Amino acid sequence: MNLLLIFFTSALFFILTFIVSTLGTKLLCLLISILLYKWGSYQIKLIEMRRDEIIKKETEEMLQEYPHSHSTVSSDYLNALLIGEASQTFFVAKREDTDSDFEVTEYLFNEIYETAIEEDGNQIALISRGGLLGGSLLDGGGNSLVYVMEPENSLKDDSDEESEETTEKSSEEVSKLSLKVVVDDLSTPIIEYVFLEPEEPVEKDSDVYKEASKQCKKWHQMISVLIKRHDNLNKVVIKRYENSNRVV
């Protein structure tokens, strides 16, 4: 029985509830109509889930072309970020629709300069290579500020004022949560990957926001590690150079 027939039969029984005369028959027709409608809706969800699984599998297979150890794919399967530790490469993949191939841009780890988390255009975390003495491309105001994320297990202040501020913040709504990365690319120096952009703003204490925020912070931290690794490597190279030029 196809979906069209299921919904047609459901509508037919619903109409019969207004035609039959006895109350018992009316209730029976209404019950059958509701059950058929729910069955049809369930079948639609199953079809969507199967289609989603197929697209997910095809997307993963396409991205396997680029060897990576970490990856994240958008819910619509149109955008992805990949980190290949073996090749020291950061991949940014995007496409117009699920029927097309990905357009992938590659950046070596030493070509990553900054990373930031933004909520509705406001920076809540920013890490930059070698400090921010000259400002930041990700800071719209041009200020040299570093917003440091608090660890998840950090101690909480028990004061009433802090508690009230936390309560207010938890009730705020968010329309967009994204990760921005500055790379060595004159054509597209700033890459934005959106983790959350619902049709309607969501509460910060909602599961949808918490999961998106968790993934966004994870990627911000991983890219921050890549940036700091290169900073430390530069320090080692400079120190060795200075030691080699000392006069004995």
PAZAPA-4460 file (N, C-alpha, C; in steps of 0.05 Angstrom, whole numbers, plus 32768, in hexadecimal, padded with zeros to 4 digits):
% residues 248
    n_x    n_y    n_z   ca_x   ca_y   ca_z    c_x    c_y    c_z   seq   type   mol
   8011   7FE8   8000   8000   8000   8000   8012   8019   8000     1      M     A
   8010   8029   7FEA   8022   8041   7FE9   8017   8057   7FFA     2      N     A
   8027   806C   7FFD   8020   8082   800F   8007   8091   8006     3      L     A
   8005   8094   7FEC   7FEE   80A3   7FE2   7FD4   8095   7FE9     4      L     A
   7FD4   807A   7FE6   7FBC   806B   7FED   7FB6   806C   800A     5      L     A
   7FCB   806B   801B   7FC7   806C   8038   7FBA   8087   8040     6      I     A
   7FC4   809D   8036   7FB8   80B7   803D   7F9C   80BB   8031     7      F     A
   7F98   80B0   8019   7F7E   80B1   800C   7F69   80A2   801D     8      F     A
   7F71   808A   8026   7F5F   807A   8036   7F59   8088   8051     9      T     A
   7F6E   8094   805C   7F6A   80A3   8075   7F56   80BA   8071    10      S     A
   7F59   80C8   805C   7F47   80DE   8056   7F2A   80D4   8052    11      A     A
   7F28   80BD   8045   7F0E   80B1   803F   7F00   80AA   8059    12      L     A
   7F0E   809D   806B   7F02   8096   8085   7EFB   80AF   8095    13      F     A
   7F0B   80C4   8093   7F05   80DC   80A1   7EEB   80E9   8097    14      F     A
   7EE7   80E8   807D   7ECE   80F2   8071   7EB6   80E1   807A    15      I     A
   7EBB   80C7   807C   7EA5   80B5   8084   7E9B   80BB   80A0    16      L     A
   7EAC   80C7   80B1   7EA3   80CE   80CD   7E8C   80E2   80CC    17      T     A
   7E8A   80F1   80B7   7E75   8105   80B5   7E5D   80FA   80A6    18      F     A
   7E60   80E2   809A   7E4B   80D7   808A   7E3B   80C2   8099    19      I     A
   7E49   80B0   80A8   7E3B   809B   80B6   7E2B   80A7   80CD    20      V     A
   7E16   8099   80D5   7E03   80A4   80E8   7E09   809D   8105    21      S     A
   7E11   8084   810A   7E15   807B   8126   7E30   8086   8131    22      T     A
   7E2F   808B   814B   7E47   8096   8159   7E5E   8082   8159    23      L     A
   7E57   8068   815D   7E6C   8054   815E   7E7B   8052   8143    24      G     A
   7E6B   8053   812D   7E77   8051   8113   7E88   806A   810D    25      T     A
   7E7F   8081   8116   7E8E   809A   8113   7EA9   8098   8121    26      K     A
   7EA9   808E   8139   7EC2   808C   8148   7ED5   8077   813B    27      L     A
   7EC9   8062   8131   7EDA   804D   8124   7EE7   8059   810B    28      L     A
   7ED7   8067   80FA   7EE2   8074   80E2   7EF8   8088   80E9    29      C     A
   7EF3   8098   80FE   7F07   80AC   8106   7F21   809E   8110    30      L     A
   7F1D   8088   811F   7F35   807A   8129   7F45   806F   8112    31      L     A
   7F38   8062   80FF   7F46   8057   80E7   7F54   806D   80D8    32      I     A
   7F47   8084   80D5   7F52   809B   80C7   7F6C   80A4   80D4    33      S     A
   7F6B   80A7   80EE   7F82   80B0   80FD   7F99   809C   80FC    34      I     A
   7F93   8082   80FF   7FA7   806D   80FD   7FB5   806C   80E2    35      L     A
   7FA5   806F   80CD   7FB0   806F   80B2   7FC2   8087   80AD    36      L     A
   7FB9   809E   80B8   7FC9   80B7   80B5   7FE4   80B4   80C3    37      Y     A
   7FE3   80A9   80DB   7FFC   80A6   80EA   800E   8091   80DD    38      K     A
   8002   807C   80D2   8012   8068   80C4   801F   8074   80AB    39      W     A
   8011   8085   809C   801C   8092   8085   8033   80A5   808D    40      G     A
   802F   80B4   80A3   8044   80C6   80AC   805C   80B7   80B5    41      S     A
   8058   80A0   80C1   806F   808F   80CA   807E   8085   80B2    42      Y     A
   8070   807D   809D   807D   8073   8085   808E   8089   8077    43      Q     A
   8084   80A2   8078   8093   80B8   806D   80AD   80BD   807D    44      I     A
   80AB   80BB   8097   80C3   80BE   80A8   80D7   80A8   80A2    45      K     A
   80CE   808F   809E   80E0   8079   8097   80EE   807E   807D    46      L     A
   80DF   8088   8069   80EB   808E   804F   8100   80A4   8051    47      I     A
   80FA   80B9   8061   810D   80CF   8065   8126   80C5   8074    48      E     A
   8122   80B3   8087   8139   80A8   8096   814B   8097   8084    49      M     A
   813E   8087   8073   814E   8076   8060   815D   8088   804D    50      R     A
   8150   809D   8043   815D   80AF   8030   8174   80BD   803D    51      R     A
   8170   80C6   8057   8185   80D3   8066   819D   80C1   806A    52      D     A
   8198   80A7   806F   81AE   8094   8074   81BD   8090   805A    53      E     A
   81AF   808F   8043   81BC   808C   8029   81CE   80A3   8023    54      I     A
   81C4   80BC   8027   81D3   80D4   8022   81EB   80D5   8034    55      I     A
   81E7   80CE   804E   81FD   80CE   8061   8213   80BB   8059    56      K     A
   820C   80A3   8050   8220   808F   8048   822F   8099   802F    57      K     A
   8220   80A4   801C   822C   80AE   8003   823F   80C5   8009    58      E     A
   8238   80D6   801C   8248   80ED   8023   8262   80E4   8030    59      T     A
   8260   80D1   8043   8278   80C6   8050   828B   80B9   803C    60      E     A
   8280   80AA   8029   8290   809D   8014   829F   80B2   8003    61      E     A
   8291   80C8   7FFC   829D   80DD   7FEC   82B4   80EA   7FFB    62      M     A
   82B0   80EE   8015   82C5   80FC   8025   82DD   80EA   802C    63      L     A
   82D9   80CF   8029   82EF   80BD   802D   8306   80C1   8019    64      Q     A
   8300   80CF   8004   8314   80D5   7FF0   832A   80E6   7FFC    65      E     A
   8323   80F4   8011   8336   8106   801F   833D   80FA   803A    66      Y     A
   8353   80EC   803D   835A   80DF   8056   8359   80F2   806E    67      P     A
   834A   80EB   8082   8347   80FC   8099   8343   80EC   80B2    68      H     A
   8349   80F9   80C8   8345   80ED   80E3   832E   80F9   80F2    69      S     A
   8325   8111   80EA   830E   811E   80F7   82FD   812A   80E1    70      H     A
   82E3   8129   80E6   82D1   8135   80D2   82B7   813E   80DF    71      S     A
   82AA   8151   80D3   828F   8159   80DB   8280   8161   80C1    72      T     A
   8267   8158   80BF   8257   815D   80A8   823D   816B   80B0    73      V     A
   8235   817F   80A1   821D   818E   80A8   8204   817C   80A5    74      S     A
   81EF   8183   80B2   81D6   8173   80B2   81CA   8170   8096    75      S     A
   81CF   8183   8085   81C5   8181   8069   81D8   8174   8056    76      D     A
   81EF   816B   8061   8204   815D   8052   8210   816E   803B    77      Y     A
   820F   8188   803E   821A   819A   8029   8235   81A5   8031    78      L     A
   823D   81A4   804A   8256   81AF   8053   8264   819C   8066    79      N     A
   827F   819D   8066   828E   818B   8078   82A9   8197   807E    80      A     A
   82B4   8190   8095   82CF   8197   809D   82DE   817D   80A3    81      L     A
   82F6   817B   8099   8307   8164   809E   8322   816B   80A7    82      L     A
   832D   815B   80B9   8349   815F   80C2   8358   8145   80BC    83      I     A
   836D   8148   80AC   837E   8131   80A6   8399   8134   80B5    84      G     A
   839C   8127   80CB   83B4   812A   80DB   83CD   811F   80CD    85      E     A
   83C9   8109   80BF   83E0   80FD   80B1   83EC   810F   809B    86      A     A
   83DA   811D   808D   83E2   812F   8077   83E5   814C   8080    87      S     A
   83DF   8151   809A   83E0   816C   80A5   83CF   817F   8095    88      Q     A
   83B6   8176   808E   83A5   8185   807C   8389   818A   8088    89      T     A
   837F   81A2   8084   8364   81AA   808C   8354   81AC   8073    90      F     A
   833E   819D   8072   832D   819C   805A   8312   81AB   805F    91      F     A
   830A   81BB   804C   82F0   81C8   804D   82E0   81BF   8034    92      V     A
   82CA   81B1   8038   82BA   81A6   8022   829F   81B3   8021    93      A     A
   8295   81B9   8009   827A   81C3   8006   826F   81BC   7FEB    94      K     A
   8255   81BC   7FE9   8247   81B6   7FCF   822C   81C3   7FCF    95      R     A
   8220   81C6   7FB7   8207   81D3   7FB4   81EF   81C2   7FBC    96      E     A
   81F0   81A8   7FB6   81DA   8196   7FBD   81E6   817A   7FC1    97      D     A
   81D5   8168   7FCB   81DE   814D   7FD1   81E3   813B   7FB8    98      T     A
   81DC   8145   7FA1   81E1   8136   7F88   81FB   813E   7F7B    99      D     A
   8208   8152   7F85   8221   815C   7F79   8239   8154   7F89   100      S     A
   8251   8157   7F7E   826A   8150   7F8B   8273   8167   7F9D   101      D     A
   8284   8160   7FB1   828E   8175   7FC3   82A4   8184   7FB5   102      F     A
   82A5   819E   7FBB   82BC   81AF   7FB3   82CD   81B1   7FCC   103      E     A
   82E5   81A6   7FCC   82F5   81A4   7FE4   830E   81B7   7FE1   104      V     A
   8312   81C7   7FF6   832A   81D8   7FF7   833B   81CE   800D   105      T     A
   8355   81CC   8008   8368   81C2   801B   837B   81D7   8026   106      E     A
   8380   81D6   8040   8393   81E9   804D   83A5   81D9   805F   107      Y     A
   83BF   81DE   805D   83D2   81D2   8070   83CD   81DF   808C   108      L     A
   83D4   81D0   80A0   83D0   81DA   80BB   83DD   81F5   80C0   109      F     A
   83F5   81F9   80B4   8402   8213   80B8   83F6   822A   80A9   110      N     A
   83E0   8224   809A   83D2   8239   808B   83B9   8242   809A   111      E     A
   83B5   8237   80B2   839E   823F   80C3   83A8   8254   80D7   112      I     A
   839B   826B   80D8   83A4   8281   80E8   8393   8287   8101   113      Y     A
   8379   8284   80FE   8367   828B   8114   834E   8279   8113   114      E     A
   8341   8276   812A   8328   8269   812B   8317   8276   8141   115      T     A
   82FD   8278   813B   82EB   8285   814F   82CF   8278   814E   116      A     A
   82C1   827A   8164   82A6   8271   8166   8294   828A   8167   117      I     A
   827F   828B   8157   826D   82A2   8156   8250   8299   815B   118      E     A
   8243   82A8   816C   8226   82A4   8171   8218   82BD   8168   119      E     A
   8207   82BB   8154   81F9   82D2   8149   820B   82EA   8144   120      D     A
   8223   82E4   8139   8236   82F9   8132   8248   8302   8148   121      G     A
   8244   82F8   8160   8255   8300   8177   8269   82EA   817D   122      N     A
   8283   82F2   817F   8298   82DF   8185   8296   82D6   81A3   123      Q     A
   8298   82BC   81A7   8299   82B3   81C3   82B3   82A4   81C8   124      I     A
   82C3   829F   81B3   82DD   8292   81B7   82EE   8298   819F   125      A     A
   8307   829F   81A4   8319   82A6   818E   8336   829E   8194   126      L     A
   8342   828F   8182   835E   8288   8185   836D   8290   816B   127      I     A
   8384   829D   816F   8393   82A7   8158   83B0   829E   815A   128      S     A
   83BD   829A   8143   83D9   8293   8142   83EB   82AA   814B   129      R     A
   83FD   82A4   815D   8411   82B8   8166   8405   82D0   8174   130      G     A
   83ED   82CD   8180   83E1   82E4   818E   83D2   82F6   817C   131      G     A
   83C7   830B   8187   83B6   831E   8177   83C0   833A   8179   132      L     A
   83DA   833E   8179   83E5   8359   817C   83DD   836B   8165   133      L     A
   83D8   835F   814E   83D1   836F   8136   83B3   836E   8131   134      G     A
   83A3   8364   8143   8387   8362   813E   8380   8348   8131   135      G     A
   8367   8344   812A   835D   832B   811F   834A   832F   8108   136      S     A
   834C   831F   80F4   8338   8320   80DE   831C   8318   80E7   137      L     A
   831B   8308   80FC   8301   82FF   8106   82F5   8312   811A   138      L     A
   8303   8326   8122   82F9   833A   8135   82EF   8352   8125   139      D     A
   82D5   8355   8122   82CB   836B   8111   82D3   8386   811B   140      G     A
   82D7   8389   8135   82DF   83A3   8140   82FC   83A9   813E   141      G     A
   830C   8395   8136   8329   839A   8134   8337   839A   814E   142      G     A
   832A   8390   8163   8336   838F   817E   8347   8376   8181   143      N     A
   835C   8378   8191   836D   8361   8196   8364   8353   81B0   144      S     A
   834E   8345   81AE   8343   8338   81C5   8341   831A   81C0   145      L     A
   8347   830B   81D5   8344   82EE   81D3   832E   82E5   81E6   146      V     A
   831A   82D8   81DB   8304   82CE   81EB   830A   82B1   81F2   147      Y     A
   830E   82AB   820A   8316   8290   8212   82FE   8280   821C   148      V     A
   82F9   8269   8211   82E3   8258   821A   82EA   824B   8235   149      M     A
   82D7   824A   8247   82DB   823E   8260   82D9   821F   825D   150      E     A
   82EA   8210   826A   82E8   81F3   8269   82CD   81EA   8273   151      P     A
   82C4   81D3   8269   82AA   81C9   8271   82A9   81C2   828E   152      E     A
   82BF   81BB   829A   82C0   81B3   82B6   82CA   81C9   82C8   153      N     A
   82C9   81E2   82BE   82D3   81F9   82CE   82C1   81FD   82E6   154      S     A
   82CC   8209   82FB   82BD   820E   8314   82A9   8225   8310   155      L     A
   8292   8223   831C   827D   8238   8319   827E   824A   8331   156      K     A
   8278   8263   832C   8276   8277   8342   825B   8274   834F   157      D     A
   825A   8273   8369   8241   826F   8377   8232   8289   837E   158      D     A
   823D   829F   8376   8230   82B9   837C   8215   82BB   836F   159      S     A
   8202   82CA   837B   81E7   82CE   8370   81E8   82DC   8355   160      D     A
   81FA   82EF   8353   81FC   82FF   833A   8204   82ED   8323   161      E     A
   8218   82DC   8327   8221   82CA   8312   820B   82B6   830B   162      E     A
   81FD   82AD   831F   81E7   829A   831B   81D1   82A6   830A   163      S     A
   81CB   82BF   830F   81B6   82CD   8300   81BF   82D1   82E3   164      E     A
   81D8   82D8   82DF   81E2   82DC   82C3   81E1   82C2   82B4   165      E     A
   81E8   82AC   82C1   81E8   8292   82B4   81CC   828A   82AC   166      T     A
   81B9   8290   82BE   819D   828A   82B8   8193   8299   82A0   167      T     A
   819B   82B3   829F   8192   82C4   8288   819E   82BA   826E   168      E     A
   81B8   82B2   826F   81C6   82A9   8257   81BA   828F   824D   169      K     A
   81B3   827D   8260   81A8   8263   8258   818D   8266   824B   170      S     A
   817F   827C   8250   8165   8280   8243   8166   828F   8229   171      S     A
   817E   8298   8222   8181   82A6   8209   817D   8294   81F1   172      E     A
   8175   82A0   81DB   8171   8291   81C2   8188   8296   81AF   173      E     A
   818E   8283   819E   81A3   8284   818B   8198   827E   816F   174      V     A
   819F   828F   815C   8196   828B   8140   81AC   827E   812F   175      S     A
   81C5   8282   8137   81DB   8277   8127   81F4   8272   8138   176      K     A
   81FF   825B   8134   8218   8254   8142   822B   824A   812D   177      L     A
   8243   8257   812A   8255   824F   8115   8272   8250   811E   178      S     A
   8283   8242   810F   82A0   8242   8114   82AD   8251   80FC   179      L     A
   82BE   8264   8102   82CC   8273   80ED   82EA   826D   80EF   180      K     A
   82F6   8269   80D8   8313   8263   80D7   8320   8275   80C2   181      V     A
   8336   8282   80CA   8346   8292   80B7   835C   8281   80AC   182      V     A
   835E   8280   8092   8372   8270   8084   8382   8281   8071   183      V     A
   8398   8275   8068   83AA   8283   8055   839F   8280   8038   184      D     A
   838A   828F   8032   837D   828E   8018   8371   82AA   8012   185      D     A
   837D   82B7   7FFF   8375   82D3   7FF8   8358   82D4   7FED   186      L     A
   8350   82BF   7FDF   8335   82BF   7FD3   8320   82BB   7FE9   187      S     A
   8325   82A9   7FFC   8312   82A4   8012   8321   82A1   802C   188      T     A
   8329   82B8   8038   8339   82B7   8050   832A   82AE   8069   189      P     A
   8310   82B1   8069   8300   82AA   8081   82EC   8294   8079   190      I     A
   82EE   827D   8086   82DC   8267   8081   82C8   8266   8098   191      I     A
   82AE   8263   8091   829A   8261   80A6   828B   8246   80A3   192      E     A
   828A   8237   80B9   827C   821E   80B9   8265   8220   80CE   193      Y     A
   824D   821E   80C5   8236   8221   80D6   822E   8207   80E4   194      V     A
   822D   8207   80FE   8225   81F0   810D   8207   81F1   8114   195      F     A
   81FC   8209   8116   81E0   820C   811D   81D4   8225   8110   196      L     A
   81BF   8221   8101   81B0   8238   80F5   8194   822F   80F0   197      E     A
   8184   822D   8106   8168   8223   8104   8156   8239   80F7   198      P     A
   813F   8230   80EF   812B   8242   80E3   8122   8256   80F9   199      E     A
   811F   824C   8111   8117   825D   8128   812D   825C   813D   200      E     A
   8133   8272   814B   8147   8272   8160   8142   825C   8175   201      P     A
   8157   8251   817F   8154   823B   8193   8160   8245   81AE   202      V     A
   8156   823A   81C4   815F   8240   81DE   817B   8234   81E3   203      E     A
   818B   8242   81F3   81A6   8238   81F9   81A5   821F   820A   204      K     A
   818F   821A   8218   818E   8202   8229   8180   81EB   821A   205      D     A
   817B   81EE   8200   816F   81D9   81F1   8184   81C4   81E8   206      S     A
   817C   81AC   81E3   818E   8196   81DB   819A   819C   81C0   207      D     A
   818B   81A9   81AF   8195   81AF   8194   81AD   81C2   8196   208      V     A
   81AA   81D7   81A6   81C0   81EA   81A9   81D8   81DD   81B7   209      Y     A
   81D3   81CE   81CC   81E8   81C2   81DB   81F9   81B0   81CA   210      K     A
   81ED   81A0   81B9   81FB   818D   81A7   820C   819D   8193   211      E     A
   81FF   81B1   8186   820E   81C2   8173   8225   81D0   8180   212      A     A
   8221   81DB   8198   8236   81E9   81A6   824D   81D7   81AD   213      S     A
   8246   81BE   81B5   825A   81AA   81BC   826D   81A5   81A4   214      K     A
   8260   81A0   818D   8270   819A   8174   8280   81B3   816B   215      Q     A
   8274   81CA   816E   8282   81E3   8165   829B   81E7   8177   216      C     A
   8298   81E4   8191   82AE   81E8   81A4   82C4   81D3   819F   217      K     A
   82BB   81BA   8199   82CF   81A5   8193   82E0   81AD   817B   218      K     A
   82D4   81B6   8166   82E4   81BD   814E   82F4   81D6   8152   219      W     A
   82EA   81E9   8162   82F9   8201   8168   8312   81F9   8178   220      H     A
   830F   81E7   818B   8326   81DE   819B   833B   81CE   818A   221      Q     A
   8331   81BD   8178   8343   81AE   8168   8354   81C0   8155   222      M     A
   8346   81D4   8149   8355   81E6   8137   8367   81F8   8148   223      I     A
   835F   81FF   8160   8370   820E   8172   838A   81FF   8178   224      S     A
   8388   81E5   817B   839F   81D4   8180   83B2   81D5   8168   225      V     A
   83A7   81D4   8150   83B7   81D5   8138   83C6   81F0   8136   226      L     A
   83B9   8205   813D   83C5   8220   813D   83DC   8221   8151   227      I     A
   83D7   8218   8169   83EB   821A   817E   8402   8207   8179   228      K     A
   83FD   81F1   816C   8413   81DF   8165   8427   81ED   8153   229      R     A
   841C   81FC   813F   842E   820A   812D   843C   8221   813B   230      H     A
   842F   822E   814E   843C   8243   815E   8453   8237   816D   231      D     A
   844F   8220   817A   8464   8213   8189   847B   820A   8177   232      N     A
   8474   8201   815F   8489   81F8   814C   849B   8210   8144   233      L     A
   848E   8227   8140   849D   823F   8138   84B0   8247   814F   234      N     A
   84A6   8245   8168   84B7   824C   817F   84D0   823B   8181   235      K     A
   84CC   8221   817B   84E2   820E   817C   84F6   8214   8167   236      V     A
   84EC   821A   814E   84FE   8221   8138   850E   823A   813D   237      V     A
   8501   824F   8148   850E   8268   814E   8523   8264   8164   238      I     A
   851C   8255   8179   852E   8250   818F   8547   8241   8185   239      K     A
   8543   822D   8174   855A   821F   8169   856C   8231   8158   240      R     A
   855F   8242   8149   856E   8255   8138   857E   8268   8149   241      Y     A
   8572   8272   815F   8580   8284   8171   8597   8276   817E   242      E     A
   8593   825D   8186   85A9   824E   8193   85C0   8249   8180   243      N     A
   85B9   8244   8167   85CE   823E   8153   85DE   8256   814C   244      S     A
   85D4   826E   8152   85E3   8287   814B   85F0   8294   8163   245      N     A
   85EF   8286   817A   85FD   8291   8191   861B   8290   818D   246      R     A
   8628   82A5   8198   8645   82A6   8196   8651   8298   81AE   247      V     A
   8661   8284   81AA   866D   8275   81BF   8688   8281   81C8   248      V     A
***
